[in-house]
């Protein structure tokens, strides 16, 4: 049996819990206001960015997720990436280990144990071959150096563990957060096991500039950057 949390850990957990309640409401409002038709044009730029990012990594697979509820929608992005022949991986539940792993995305899906769709017969993917991981979250905030973003999840640590394993398997992999503009905040409480992301993609913008975005802009793409309030 575990003992009581140290005061610092208990305070951090309380701050995160309070913020999660606020950000769930903000995300729900943003999901209701989401304009799928307006997003379609931006999705083309997002896919171009992801393709260029894969090329910069010398190819590989993209780990994504199958959105549910008020999560940032991935249906259109996943469909376009698959149509281009890019292999996709999604979180799958391993009941024997009671943990998630990334498996290959297939057409045959079933409800997972936590209400999340997953392939009917998932097989673990080679994590070393995953070049990019698209991850959801409740909130994101720029870190002090301005080059990365802190992430606040639901509290289960699923993506913290997935990203930690991915970083060990492929140190060159890139984690990219998907969220609505309303989910970007000025700062987040963070613990030692919290994993951050290198880029954000919102419904109409990117979180920061980088050489790949600059190259797309030079080629005529309309690139919008969104920063925290």
PyMOL commands that set and color helices and strands:
alter all, ss='L'
color gray80, all
select helices_A, chain A and resi 7-33+36-56+75-83+127-129+158-169+181-183+211-218
alter helices_A, ss='H'
color red, helices_A
select strands_A, chain A and resi 61-64+88-94+99-104+109-111+117-119+130-135+139-142+149-152+174-178+184-185+199-201
alter strands_A, ss='S'
color yellow, strands_A
deselect
rebuild
show_as cartoon
